Amino acid sequence: MIRKQIRNRLQNYKVSLNSPDPELPFNILTPKKVAVIGGGLAGISTACNLSERGFKVDLFEKENFLGGKVGSWTFDSNGEKLRAEHGFHGFFRQYYNLRSFLKKIGAYHHLIPIDDYVILFDKNKKQGFKGLDNTPIYNIWGLRKFGIVDWKTFLNPMALPFLNLLKFDSDTTYKKFDSESFADFARRTRMNEKMRLVFNSFSRAFFSEPEDMSMAELIKSFHFYFLSNEEGLLYDVLDDDFQLSFISYCETFLKKHNANIRYKEPVISFEKANAGFLINGEGFDYCVLCTDVKHTKQLIAGAKGFEPYPETTRKLAGLKQSGRYAVYRLWTDRFEADSTLPFFIFTDRLKCLDSVTLYHKMEKESAEWSEKNNGGIFELHSYSIPKNIMDDKELKTELLLELFHYFPELKGMHHKHEYFQHRDDFPGFHTGEHASRPEVETEVPGLYLAGDWVKMDNCAMLMEAAYTSGAMAANYIMQNEGLRTNVIESVPVKGLLA
Ligand SMILES: Cc1cc2nc3c(=O)[nH]c(=O)nc-3n(C[C@H](O)[C@H](O)[C@H](O)COP(=O)(O)OP(=O)(O)OC[C@H]3O[C@@H](n4cnc5c(N)ncnc54)[C@H](O)[C@@H]3O)c2cc1C
């Protein structure tokens, strides 16, 4: 009975954000030219949604591969050709729009479930969340058995703010909590160690230190991933390298719909001209900017003709990147001792190691390498490199030391190959940034924004935000041209007690 009421109150865990008019035409009769800048997930989403309707889409990508942070590329090492990616990605089950897209392009069958959501801590303790009740409220109450909450969590007057986790509402949550960091919130509420561990892993998934992470963004993420639906914390992963299991399907779809994919063509000149845009000197009717925060700032700094639109340029120029992060993949001659571990494990970092992915268990191509070479492929992530570590050599040494802390059996392993990335191109979700975050629609006629950093009136995050914002940008353009829009779905946009 109570479960039914929760489900009703949370609108069956799924809402449509728009109601397309079936009377309107599907295809554009006189094709308009659209420049999509940036071939990550947001750009792929925009380009696929528009080219399907007959728009003439040019997708500009500075690299020689599509996908951005979900892209993959080859490199040579010791006589072998191997693939590298930006790092492990989990496809949560509440990624309604992204998952529909995977079905549409025929890639959905590549998703395989993880066994458990596991955090390693101390020297040899592990916390899994398998078997947790999925119904919101019941799932929080179920955290009792892991020592993460108890009755005091919600009844202790110091802890009353915890109720705000159930009250997500984009207006009030950001007003109340965007200026407070997660670390300050944890201190103020005397959050217990176990709960801090769980929230820390959420905070790090946004590439932020607890001292920087906006508590409002964390409440939104807890709502999106845990408290607004019955999908639970478990998720799926792609069973093979991203190019083979995902991006190649996007390319086939785009080519089928005559989109022009312009690999290795960075946009270096961006100009508002008359009714449209000049992109690298070529004229377009519409432009959708799908670049990451770092490159968006560079592009807007050199843009011309935007003087009449100071609000958009101010917001874009003011975007913030996250801190630095590292992804270190190692092809080795050893395996982990605990064969029950899932593909992906969060670690309670000692200094910099946040997670370890066991690629030899997950991706087909990696499994083949592993079998042939009798060794595991491990990927180590640091989602927020400590400010005092600047040097790659030191960072690699620290990551390995922490790997051996959690997996002592790997000490002395030989690296047959390695691929190391030290980057700073993730958006910041830090305190005080929400008010000035730009939205999909801008004041510049014909210019739209898409990416995981764009503010939307729904609570999609990370990959789902990138895909959804691209689909929203495409919808605005379709609407402008009098076409039927595509349905966009979301978990309920307000919390149970909001
Ligand atoms: C290590 C790591 C782990 C992650 N794990 C997860 C996860 O488990 N689950 C999840 O949901 N999300 C995860 N994410 C986040 C997810 O990858 C991103 O949110 C999403 O892919 C962002 O897509 P995007 O299109 O907004 O941006 P991007 O992927 O950054 O795409 C931007 C594109 O613009 C291109 N570009 C930039 N400048 C120009 C220019 N001037 N001209 C042409 N092209 C240009 C870039 O080359 C890039 O292709 C993870 C990210 C990282 C880095």
The ligand as an SDF file (V2000), in Angstrom:
LIG
                    3D

 53 58  0  0  0  0  0  0  0  0999 V2000
   36.8060    9.2130  -16.5630 C   0  0  0  0  0  0  0  0  0  0  0  0
   35.3620    9.5010  -16.7880 C   0  0  0  0  0  0  0  0  0  0  0  0
   34.3920    8.6410  -16.2970 C   0  0  0  0  0  0  0  0  0  0  0  0
   33.0320    8.9150  -16.4730 C   0  0  0  0  0  0  0  0  0  0  0  0
   32.1050    8.0220  -16.0130 N   0  0  0  0  0  0  0  0  0  0  0  0
   30.7910    8.2480  -16.2470 C   0  0  0  0  0  0  0  0  0  0  0  0
   29.8200    7.2940  -15.8530 C   0  0  0  0  0  0  0  0  0  0  0  0
   30.1510    6.2490  -15.2910 O   0  0  0  0  0  0  0  0  0  0  0  0
   28.5030    7.5610  -16.1020 N   0  0  0  0  0  0  0  0  0  0  0  0
   28.1100    8.7210  -16.7390 C   0  0  0  0  0  0  0  0  0  0  0  0
   26.9140    8.9170  -16.9580 O   0  0  0  0  0  0  0  0  0  0  0  0
   29.0270    9.6320  -17.1190 N   0  0  0  0  0  0  0  0  0  0  0  0
   30.3350    9.4390  -16.8830 C   0  0  0  0  0  0  0  0  0  0  0  0
   31.2630   10.3650  -17.2800 N   0  0  0  0  0  0  0  0  0  0  0  0
   30.7720   11.6280  -17.8510 C   0  0  0  0  0  0  0  0  0  0  0  0
   30.4500   11.5320  -19.3480 C   0  0  0  0  0  0  0  0  0  0  0  0
   31.5340   11.0000  -20.0550 O   0  0  0  0  0  0  0  0  0  0  0  0
   30.1670   12.9330  -19.8700 C   0  0  0  0  0  0  0  0  0  0  0  0
   29.1880   13.5470  -19.0400 O   0  0  0  0  0  0  0  0  0  0  0  0
   29.6460   12.9670  -21.3070 C   0  0  0  0  0  0  0  0  0  0  0  0
   30.2760   12.0270  -22.1320 O   0  0  0  0  0  0  0  0  0  0  0  0
   29.8690   14.3820  -21.8420 C   0  0  0  0  0  0  0  0  0  0  0  0
   29.4560   14.4860  -23.1780 O   0  0  0  0  0  0  0  0  0  0  0  0
   29.4930   15.8860  -23.9030 P   0  0  0  0  0  0  0  0  0  0  0  0
   29.0810   15.6650  -25.3060 O   0  0  0  0  0  0  0  0  0  0  0  0
   28.7340   16.8760  -23.0890 O   0  0  0  0  0  0  0  0  0  0  0  0
   31.0190   16.3920  -23.8430 O   0  0  0  0  0  0  0  0  0  0  0  0
   32.3530   15.7740  -24.4420 P   0  0  0  0  0  0  0  0  0  0  0  0
   32.2970   14.2970  -24.4640 O   0  0  0  0  0  0  0  0  0  0  0  0
   33.4660   16.4280  -23.7080 O   0  0  0  0  0  0  0  0  0  0  0  0
   32.3540   16.2550  -25.9660 O   0  0  0  0  0  0  0  0  0  0  0  0
   32.8250   17.4860  -26.3990 C   0  0  0  0  0  0  0  0  0  0  0  0
   33.3710   17.3000  -27.8070 C   0  0  0  0  0  0  0  0  0  0  0  0
   33.6980   18.5690  -28.3780 O   0  0  0  0  0  0  0  0  0  0  0  0
   34.8820   18.4150  -29.1420 C   0  0  0  0  0  0  0  0  0  0  0  0
   35.4430   19.7580  -29.3540 N   0  0  0  0  0  0  0  0  0  0  0  0
   35.9240   20.5990  -28.4100 C   0  0  0  0  0  0  0  0  0  0  0  0
   36.3030   21.7680  -28.9940 N   0  0  0  0  0  0  0  0  0  0  0  0
   36.0320   21.6520  -30.3060 C   0  0  0  0  0  0  0  0  0  0  0  0
   36.1790   22.5360  -31.4110 C   0  0  0  0  0  0  0  0  0  0  0  0
   36.6630   23.7760  -31.2760 N   0  0  0  0  0  0  0  0  0  0  0  0
   35.7920   22.1020  -32.6390 N   0  0  0  0  0  0  0  0  0  0  0  0
   35.2820   20.8550  -32.8170 C   0  0  0  0  0  0  0  0  0  0  0  0
   35.1400   19.9750  -31.7820 N   0  0  0  0  0  0  0  0  0  0  0  0
   35.4890   20.3750  -30.5500 C   0  0  0  0  0  0  0  0  0  0  0  0
   35.7150   17.4950  -28.2620 C   0  0  0  0  0  0  0  0  0  0  0  0
   36.7920   16.9200  -28.9780 O   0  0  0  0  0  0  0  0  0  0  0  0
   34.6610   16.4810  -27.8280 C   0  0  0  0  0  0  0  0  0  0  0  0
   34.5230   15.4480  -28.7680 O   0  0  0  0  0  0  0  0  0  0  0  0
   32.6360   10.1130  -17.1150 C   0  0  0  0  0  0  0  0  0  0  0  0
   33.6000   10.9880  -17.6210 C   0  0  0  0  0  0  0  0  0  0  0  0
   34.9510   10.6970  -17.4690 C   0  0  0  0  0  0  0  0  0  0  0  0
   35.9780   11.6640  -17.9990 C   0  0  0  0  0  0  0  0  0  0  0  0
  1  2  1  0
  2  3  1  0
  2 52  2  0
  3  4  2  0
  4  5  1  0
  4 50  1  0
  5  6  2  0
  6  7  1  0
  6 13  1  0
  7  8  2  0
  7  9  1  0
  9 10  1  0
 10 11  2  0
 10 12  1  0
 12 13  2  0
 13 14  1  0
 14 15  1  0
 14 50  1  0
 15 16  1  0
 16 17  1  0
 16 18  1  0
 18 19  1  0
 18 20  1  0
 20 21  1  0
 20 22  1  0
 22 23  1  0
 23 24  1  0
 24 25  2  0
 24 26  1  0
 24 27  1  0
 27 28  1  0
 28 29  2  0
 28 30  1  0
 28 31  1  0
 31 32  1  0
 32 33  1  0
 33 34  1  0
 33 48  1  0
 34 35  1  0
 35 36  1  0
 35 46  1  0
 36 37  1  0
 36 45  1  0
 37 38  2  0
 38 39  1  0
 39 40  1  0
 39 45  2  0
 40 41  1  0
 40 42  2  0
 42 43  1  0
 43 44  2  0
 44 45  1  0
 46 47  1  0
 46 48  1  0
 48 49  1  0
 50 51  2  0
 51 52  1  0
 52 53  1  0
M  END
$$$$
